Amino acid sequence: SAIGRRSFQMNRGAEKAGGEVLYFIHADCRPPENYGAAILESVGEGHGYGCFRRKVGDESEEDKALGFISFVSRFRGPMFRGGDASLFVERRVYEEAGAFNEEMVLKEDFEILPRLRKKTKFRLLPDYVIASNRKHIENGFSWRVHFASMLVWAMYYVGFGQNSLLKTYRYFIHGSKYHK
């Protein structure tokens, strides 16, 4: 059902939110301490949308695959955005660009980014969102999660449908909410 989809939930949250700036973040992520001030400063400087860099898990962990996520999150390209990096967007930009596509189960965050880019300037903020490492632990090793994420991202960008993306994700990532 659409109600269980992140896209549906984020759109309902945006409808109910009061304020001129929206901030979307996954439930298993923790924003940086100064996220509100950083977002408002960025919007005040004319950046209508953006995100933070991201880290996965506790900084004390010695996992090179998790460190790889932190390293590549410094790049601005669309492949390095989405989901765990969170998303801030001015309400007027969100409304002009159109809401999240509620037909999508996966990659809804990547789908909205080009529409936002047509409306305003992007800002990559230097602080980090900390994402849970649960998915990495449940799948035995982090490179499996990275491979699955990159494969599904590539499939999305070359035009595979949601069913194919979901089937591929389920094959590689065990214990996800999509693995039913």
N, C-alpha and C positions, 0 to 999 in steps of 0.2 A: 504494500500500500504506500501511496505517496507520503502519508503522514510520518512514516518511519524514516524517510529520506532526509538527509542533511539539508538538501536544497529547500525542501518544504519547511523544515524547522527554522532555517535561517531567514527565509522570507516572512514567516509568521513573527519571528522575533523582531525583524526590521519594522514590520507594521505596528507592533506594539511599543516599540522603543520611542521615547520622547527625547528629542535632541537632534542636532544638526550633523552629528558625526556618528556613524555606525562602526562597531568593532566586532568582527566575527573571529572566534577562536574555538578550537576543538575542546571538548570537555576534558580530555586527558593532557591538556597543555597548560602551562603556567606562564603568564605574561611577565615581562621584566618589571621590576619594581616601579619604574617611572613611566610606565606605558601611557598613561593618560596625558601627562604633560608633553611627552615626546610627540604623540599623535596630534595634539592641539597645536603645538608649535609648527609641525610640518604642514598642517592644513592652513595655518595662518601665513605660511610662506608660499602658498599657492599650489601645494601638492594635494590634489583631490582624492588620491588613494595611495595605498602603499602597504608595507608589511615590515616585520622585523626579520632579522636573521634567525636561525634556529639551531638548537642543540637537542640531542636526544639522550635522555637519561641523566644520571648523576655525573657531574664533572670528574668525580674521583675514579670512574670506571676506566679501565684500560682496554678499550675496544676501538681498534683502528677504523672499523667500518662506521661506528658512530661518530668518530672524529671526522670522517670524510664528509658527513652531512653538514657538520659545522663549517668545514672548510668551503664547500661549494655554495653554501648559503650566502656568501659574500658577493656572488655574481648576480647581476640584474636580470638575466635572461628568464623567459617564461618557464623553462624546464626546472628552474631552481625556486620557483614560487609555489603557491598553493598551500592548502591544508594547514600543516603544522606551523607554518610561518605566520599564520593568522592574516587578517585583512582588515584594514581600516578604510573607510570610504565616506566622503561627504554624502549626506542623505540626498541632496539634489542631484549629485552625479549618479548615485545608485538608481534613483528614479528615472533619470534621463536615459541611462544605459539599459535599463530594464533589470528586473530582479534575476535571481538565480533560476536556471532552467529546471523546473520541478520534474521533468521527465527523466532527468539524469540521476543515476545511482552513484556513479563514480565520476570524478574529474569535473564536477560542477564548478569548482573554484577556478579551474583552468579555462573553462568555457566563458566565464564572465570577464576575465582579464582583458581580452582584446576589445570588448565593448567599453570597458572603463578607460582603456588607453586612448580611444577615439575621443573621449570627452574631457580629459584632464591629464595632468602630469603625475607620474609615479615617483614615490620616494621609498628607497630601501633604508630603513632605520638601522643603526649600528648595533643596538642592543639585541639580546637573544630571548626568544620564546623557548622555554624548556618543555619538550615533548616527552611523554612517557616512553620508556623502553620496553614496555610489556610485550608488544608485538615482536620485537627482536628476540626477547628471551623465549617466548612461546614457540618460536620457529627455529630454535637451536643455534642459529648464527645470523648475524646481521647482513652478511652479503646476500643471503637468500632474499631478504626483505628489499634490499637495494635493487637487486636484479628484477624482482617482480614489479617494483614501483617504476623502474625505468622502462621495462617492457610494456606495461600497461599505458604509461605516458606516451610512448612511441606509437603504440596501437591506436590510441585516441587521436593523435595528431595526423595519422595517415588515413583516418576515417572509419575504423572499426566501430561497430555498434556497441551499445551498452551491454547487451547479453554476452558478447565476446569478451569485453573487458572484465565483466564480472566472473565469467567462467575461468579466465586466465588468472585473475586475482585469487579466486578460491583454490585453484590448483596449487599455487605457491604459498599462500599465506594462510596458515592454520590458526584457528582461534579468533579470527576477525568476526566482526558483526555480520559480515557478508557470507560467512562460511556456514551455510545452513543446508 
